[in-house]
């Protein structure tokens, strides 16, 4: 069994080769003025290294960066039809708070901002939809040590730490607040204030997945789902 994870975010030429439907205009990275960035796939591969170790030689895991959230969803649906023997997963930002009583597909369908493209998501398995709650930056603040390593001595963590302590859950931090916290913490660093397209690929590579899973229930859900799909239970008692 192969596992394909279709992710919202910047891709590159390797992702183009993995896409099952041609996408004219799919570009390497995202251009902003004169700046360019590489795709996020190497960062996600590093972040998911524990899953690759579990997969070994018998199971292949493919990370596919798809660009927009709508494109990620369309690529996921295409995969369901074209490679039904694989376990196909959609991973996108939640973009807003997720009610604990609402399932991921339902959360997306309830968002008017995602209409009309998500409304046909009614017969898919719950285990195939996963959310970065509320956005990928929540994973970054879950590992302050990774932020310190990347930004250096002038990184100021106080505001982030106070905010996390107050909210008690990184997934409760809004998308806008995450950006404010990261910009404030990094403004005076040598790398400059947080810039998603320039900094996110390297930050992903530095994250400790265990720390992120402990702080982010939805990230833990993703790892638990994939390890279980590979025949490994994360809740089995250790053998003495």
Protein Blocks (a to p, Z undefined) as FASTA:
>chain_A
ZZddddeddddfklmmmpmbdcehiaghjdehjbccddfklmmmmmmmmmmmmnmmmbcc
ddddebjaklmmmmmmmmmmmmmmbccdddddekiacdfkbcfklmmmmpmklpcklmmm
mmbcfklpccddfbfklmmmmmmmlmmmmnommlcfklmmmmmmmnopaklpcfklmmmm
mmmmmmmmmnopadfklmmmmmmmmpcfklmmmmmmklmmmmmmmmmmnopafkbccdZZ
